Amino acid sequence: MAYPTQTAAMEDLDTFDVQRIREDFPILHQKVYGKPLVYLDNGATTQKPSVVIDTIADFYRQRNSNIHRGVHYLSDQATTAFEDARKTVRRFINAPHERQIIFTRGTTESINLVAFSFGERFVNAGDEILVSEMEHHSNIVPWQMLCERRGAKLRVIPFDDKGELVWEKFEELLNPRVKMVAITFVSNSLGTVNPIARIVEKAHAVGAAVLVDAAQAVQHKVVDVQALDCDFLAFSGHKVYASTGIGVLYGKEKWLERMPPYQGGGDMIKSVSFEKTVFNELPFKFEAGTVDYVAAISLGTAIDYLEGIGLERVEAYEDQLLRYATERITSLGDLRLFGQAREKAGSVSFLFDGIHHYDTGLMVDKMGVALRTGTHCTEPVMQHFGVTGTVRASFALYNTFEEIDILVEALARVKRMF
């Protein structure tokens, strides 16, 4: 596939005013080591627009009070804002009802919740859990722990050297013993976009549930849980322009109603006695203690901001950025590109021949460019390719073609220095 030039790409997207968008992100307007900051570590966390920062600050200044627990004015205001955020998330992923939206600390806790609660109720000795070879550690380790507790077996769907799942192997692994398929929507280290709807259809045919790790998806593309028909979906607020410390778990009610609580205390109870505790209804059954309600409110604001721009427009713009970056970086030569799937999003990972990934990242940092180096919490991916780590540039709606040019010039200087 031919990649667009910078000029052609910009002409295709002349209605996407990235410079106006950049004005909304105060952190971008600074210098690092005397150079303008080029932030290309968005797969780790995105920066926050002023409207999100202001929402957090204004809430603490004017409306802060614990939720669900008071009859006074501030508590009512906080509770309303918190539940409005839940409604916003429901709309964002097109869930049927707000009670299917559970607030957690992030994708990791959401996956752990399902691995524990679903596992305790539905997984027994001899059952199987399927994950893919490209999963983040957060979508591997909780399932390993479940298998150890319950005597189940963890099976792995391999990917090929392009970074695409080996579909025939996936079909071979499916059988009635499989209780859960836990799969990433978009790989954080390869950029691969997996065919989730197709995976769900195949998994359901053998009676397996499907959990989708959407941490690297919801900020890049429209995600519709009803269209996907997935049983669970998890994502983190801090990767979708909101605060840290907040995440989302969506689940089908047929599972959530039958799953035991993950933690005890606070909002997850209706009544407590020493003889018996009665658990609360959904979604509160899974929200023990004080949720980070301010972060949840910031997530609602971030989603409103993103939807105001238009996710379809964001996806189209970021796709052009990715294609342009891939073409420019590979033109440098003497490097290995990791992740060449037919459908990609969010990032490009590479490694220069004979140059350690850490050295590359450290040197471009001195030129004002923020990249990610290392295993990206996907050690099995690195083992697949026989490397200790890669360099990853990951993109967001506020990145520009000019920033990619600066990145490429910085990388060229690294090559010359070595």
C-alpha positions in Angstrom: 0.0 0.0 0.0 1.3 3.4 -0.9 1.7 5.9 1.8 0.6 9.5 1.4 3.0 12.4 1.3 2.6 15.0 4.0 1.0 17.4 1.5 -1.5 14.9 0.2 -2.4 13.8 3.7 -3.0 17.3 4.9 -5.2 18.0 1.8 -7.3 15.0 2.6 -7.9 16.3 6.1 -8.1 20.1 5.5 -11.2 20.2 7.7 -9.4 18.7 10.7 -8.0 21.8 12.6 -5.2 20.2 14.6 -3.6 23.5 15.5 -6.9 24.6 17.1 -7.1 21.3 19.0 -3.5 21.7 20.2 -4.5 25.0 21.8 -6.7 23.0 24.2 -3.7 21.1 25.6 -1.5 23.4 27.8 1.2 20.8 28.4 2.1 20.8 24.7 3.2 24.4 24.8 6.6 24.0 26.5 10.2 23.2 25.7 12.2 20.2 26.8 16.0 20.7 26.8 15.4 23.9 24.9 13.4 22.1 22.2 9.6 22.2 21.6 8.0 19.2 23.2 7.0 16.5 20.7 4.9 14.1 22.7 4.6 10.7 21.0 4.0 8.5 24.1 0.3 8.5 23.9 0.0 4.7 24.2 1.2 5.1 27.7 -1.0 8.0 28.6 -2.6 10.9 26.8 -2.4 14.5 27.7 -5.4 16.4 29.1 -7.3 19.2 27.5 -8.0 22.4 29.6 -11.7 21.5 29.8 -10.8 18.3 31.7 -8.2 20.0 33.9 -10.8 22.8 34.7 -13.5 20.3 35.5 -11.3 18.6 38.1 -10.2 21.9 39.6 -13.6 23.4 39.6 -15.2 20.4 41.1 -12.8 20.4 44.1 -13.3 24.1 44.5 -17.1 24.2 44.4 -18.8 20.8 44.5 -16.7 18.3 46.3 -18.5 15.8 48.5 -18.7 12.1 48.8 -21.3 10.4 46.5 -24.4 8.3 47.3 -24.1 8.9 51.1 -25.5 12.4 51.9 -28.7 14.2 51.7 -27.1 17.7 51.6 -26.7 19.9 48.6 -23.0 19.2 47.8 -23.5 15.4 48.0 -26.5 15.6 45.7 -24.5 17.7 43.2 -21.5 15.3 43.3 -23.7 12.2 43.0 -25.6 13.7 40.0 -22.3 14.6 38.2 -20.9 11.1 38.9 -24.0 9.3 37.6 -24.1 11.7 34.6 -20.6 10.5 33.8 -21.8 6.9 33.9 -24.6 7.8 31.4 -21.9 9.5 29.2 -19.8 6.3 29.2 -22.9 4.2 28.4 -23.6 6.4 25.4 -19.9 6.4 24.3 -19.7 2.6 23.9 -23.4 2.1 23.2 -24.2 -0.1 26.2 -27.9 -1.0 26.7 -28.1 0.4 30.2 -26.1 2.4 32.8 -26.2 -0.5 35.3 -23.8 -2.3 32.9 -21.1 0.4 33.4 -18.9 -0.3 36.4 -16.2 2.3 37.4 -12.9 0.8 38.4 -9.3 2.2 38.8 -8.4 1.2 35.2 -8.3 -1.5 32.6 -6.1 -3.6 34.8 -8.6 -3.7 37.7 -11.4 -4.3 35.3 -9.8 -7.4 33.9 -8.8 -8.6 37.4 -12.4 -8.1 38.5 -13.7 -10.3 35.7 -10.9 -12.9 36.1 -11.8 -13.2 39.8 -15.6 -12.9 39.9 -16.4 -14.7 36.6 -13.7 -17.3 37.4 -15.1 -18.0 40.8 -18.6 -18.7 39.5 -18.0 -20.2 36.0 -14.5 -21.7 35.7 -13.6 -25.1 37.1 -10.8 -27.7 36.9 -10.2 -28.7 33.3 -11.8 -25.6 31.8 -9.7 -23.4 29.4 -9.0 -19.7 29.0 -7.8 -18.3 25.7 -5.6 -15.3 25.4 -3.5 -14.1 22.5 0.3 -13.9 22.2 0.1 -10.1 21.8 -1.7 -9.4 25.1 -0.6 -6.8 27.6 0.6 -8.4 30.9 -2.6 -7.1 32.5 -4.6 -9.4 30.2 -2.3 -12.4 30.9 -1.4 -12.5 34.6 -5.0 -12.3 36.0 -5.9 -15.3 33.9 -2.8 -17.2 35.0 -3.8 -16.5 38.6 -7.3 -17.8 37.9 -6.0 -21.0 36.3 -3.8 -21.6 39.3 -6.8 -21.1 41.7 -9.3 -23.2 39.7 -7.2 -25.8 38.0 -8.0 -24.5 34.6 -5.6 -24.2 31.6 -4.4 -21.2 29.8 -4.1 -21.5 26.0 -2.4 -19.0 23.7 -3.5 -17.8 20.3 -0.3 -17.1 18.3 0.3 -14.3 15.9 2.4 -14.3 12.7 5.4 -12.2 11.9 3.1 -9.4 10.5 1.5 -9.2 13.9 -1.9 -10.7 12.9 -3.6 -13.5 14.8 -3.2 -16.9 13.2 -6.9 -17.5 12.6 -6.6 -21.3 11.9 -4.9 -21.8 15.3 -7.6 -19.8 17.0 -10.3 -22.0 15.5 -8.3 -25.1 16.5 -8.2 -23.9 20.1 -11.9 -23.3 20.4 -13.8 -26.1 22.1 -16.6 -26.5 24.7 -14.1 -26.4 27.5 -13.2 -22.8 26.7 -15.0 -20.5 29.2 -13.4 -17.2 28.3 -11.5 -15.6 25.4 -9.7 -12.5 26.6 -8.4 -10.5 23.7 -7.0 -7.0 23.0 -8.9 -4.8 20.5 -5.7 -2.9 19.5 -2.3 -4.2 20.4 -0.3 -1.6 22.4 3.1 -2.8 21.0 2.1 -3.8 17.5 -0.8 -1.6 16.7 -2.7 -4.5 15.3 -6.5 -4.1 15.2 -8.1 -7.5 15.9 -11.4 -8.6 14.2 -13.3 -8.5 17.5 -16.8 -9.1 16.1 -15.6 -12.2 14.2 -13.8 -13.5 17.3 -16.9 -13.0 19.4 -19.0 -14.9 17.0 -16.7 -17.8 16.9 -16.3 -17.9 20.7 -20.0 -17.7 21.3 -20.5 -20.7 19.0 -18.7 -22.9 21.5 -20.3 -21.2 24.5 -17.3 -19.1 25.6 -17.6 -15.5 26.9 -15.3 -12.8 25.5 -13.6 -10.0 27.3 -12.2 -7.2 25.1 -9.3 -5.1 26.3 -10.1 -1.8 24.7 -7.5 0.3 26.4 -5.8 1.2 23.1 -9.0 1.3 21.1 -11.6 3.7 22.5 -9.5 6.8 21.9 -8.8 5.9 18.3 -12.1 4.5 16.9 -15.8 4.1 17.5 -16.4 1.2 19.8 -20.0 -0.2 20.0 -20.4 -3.1 22.5 -23.8 -4.1 21.1 -22.4 -4.3 17.5 -19.4 -6.3 18.8 -21.7 -8.5 21.0 -18.8 -8.8 23.5 -19.6 -10.0 27.0 -17.1 -7.7 28.8 -15.1 -4.6 27.7 -12.5 -2.7 29.7 -10.7 0.6 29.2 -8.8 3.3 31.1 -9.7 7.0 31.5 -6.1 8.3 31.4 -5.7 6.9 27.8 -8.8 8.7 26.6 -7.8 12.3 27.7 -9.2 12.0 31.3 -7.7 11.7 34.7 -5.6 8.8 36.0 -7.2 6.4 38.5 -10.4 5.7 36.7 -11.4 2.9 34.4 -14.5 1.3 33.0 -15.8 -2.3 32.9 -18.8 -3.0 30.7 -20.5 -6.4 31.2 -23.6 -8.1 30.0 -26.2 -8.4 32.7 -26.5 -12.1 32.4 -23.0 -12.4 33.7 -22.8 -9.5 36.1 -26.0 -10.5 37.9 -24.6 -14.0 38.6 -21.0 -13.0 39.4 -20.0 -12.6 43.1 -18.6 -9.2 44.2 -14.9 -8.7 43.7 -14.4 -6.6 46.9 -16.5 -5.9 50.0 -17.5 -2.7 51.8 -19.0 0.7 51.1 -21.4 1.1 48.2 -21.6 -2.6 47.3 -24.0 -3.5 50.1 -27.6 -2.9 50.8 -27.5 -4.1 54.4 -25.0 -5.7 56.8 -25.4 -7.8 59.9 -23.1 -10.3 61.5 -25.5 -13.0 60.3 -25.8 -11.9 56.6 -24.9 -9.2 54.2 -27.2 -8.3 51.3 -25.3 -7.0 48.2 -26.4 -4.0 46.3 -27.8 -4.0 42.8 -25.8 -3.4 39.7 -23.6 -1.5 39.1 -22.9 -0.8 42.7 -22.3 -4.4 43.6 -18.9 -4.1 42.0 -18.0 -0.5 43.3 -16.8 -1.1 46.9 -15.6 1.9 48.8 -15.3 5.4 47.5 -14.8 5.4 43.8 -12.6 8.1 42.4 -15.7 10.1 41.5 -13.8 13.2 40.5 -11.8 11.2 38.0 -15.0 9.6 36.7 -16.5 13.0 36.2 -13.4 14.0 34.3 -13.9 11.0 32.1 -17.4 12.2 31.2 -15.9 15.6 30.3 -13.1 14.0 28.2 -15.6 11.8 26.3 -17.8 14.9 25.6 -14.7 16.7 24.3 -13.7 13.8 22.1 -17.2 13.3 20.7 -17.3 17.1 20.0 -14.4 16.7 17.6 -15.9 13.4 16.2 -14.3 10.0 16.6 -14.7 9.2 12.9 -12.7 12.3 12.1 -10.1 11.5 14.7 -9.7 8.0 13.4 -9.2 9.2 9.8 -6.7 11.8 10.8 -4.7 9.5 13.1 -4.7 6.9 10.3 -3.0 9.4 8.0 -0.5 10.2 10.8 0.3 6.5 11.2 0.8 5.9 7.5 3.0 9.0 7.1 5.1 8.1 10.2 5.5 4.5 9.0 6.7 5.6 5.6 9.1 8.3 6.9 10.6 6.1 9.6 11.1 3.1 7.3 12.8 5.3 4.8 15.6 5.8 7.2 16.7 2.2 6.6 18.7 -0.2 8.7 15.8 -0.9 11.0 13.2 -3.6 11.8 9.5 -2.7 11.9 7.3 -4.6 14.4 3.7 -4.9 13.5 2.7 -4.8 9.8 -0.9 -5.9 10.1 -3.3 -4.9 7.4 -5.3 -3.0 9.9 -3.4 -0.9 12.5 -4.1 1.9 14.8 -2.2 4.2 17.3 1.5 3.3 17.1 4.5 2.3 15.1 7.2 0.1 16.8 10.7 -0.3 15.4 14.4 -1.1 16.3 17.5 0.2 14.5 20.1 -2.4 13.6 22.8 -2.4 16.2 21.3 0.4 18.4 19.7 -0.5 21.7 16.1 0.8 22.0 17.0 2.5 25.3 19.8 4.5 23.7 17.5 5.6 20.9 14.8 6.7 23.3 17.3 8.5 25.5 18.9 10.4 22.7 15.8 11.6 21.0 14.5 12.8 24.4 17.4 15.2 24.4 16.0 16.6 21.2 12.6 17.2 22.7 10.9 14.0 21.5 9.1 11.7 24.0 8.9 8.1 22.9 8.5 4.8 24.7 11.2 2.1 24.8 11.2 -1.4 26.3 8.9 -4.3 26.3 5.7 -2.2 26.6 4.4 -4.8 29.2 4.2 -7.3 26.4 7.2 -9.6 27.0 5.7 -12.5 25.0 5.7 -10.2 21.9 9.3 -9.4 22.4 10.1 -13.1 22.9 8.2 -13.9 19.6 10.6 -11.6 17.7 13.7 -12.4 19.7 14.4 -8.9 21.0 14.6 -7.3 24.4 12.5 -4.3 23.5 11.5 -1.8 20.8 11.1 1.9 20.3 7.4 2.9 20.0 5.9 6.2 18.7 2.2 6.4 19.5 -0.1 9.1 18.3 -3.0 11.2 19.4 -5.4 13.6 17.9 -3.1 16.6 18.7 0.0 15.2 17.0 1.0 16.7 13.6 2.8 15.8 10.5 5.5 18.4 11.4 6.1 16.5 14.6 6.7 13.3 12.7 9.2 15.2 10.6 11.0 16.3 13.8 11.0 12.7 15.1 12.5 11.5 11.8 15.2 14.1 11.9 16.0 13.1 15.5 16.2 9.5 14.5 18.4 10.3 11.6 20.8 12.1 14.0 20.8 9.0 16.3 21.8 6.8 13.3 24.6 9.2 12.3 25.9 9.3 15.9 26.2 5.5 16.0 
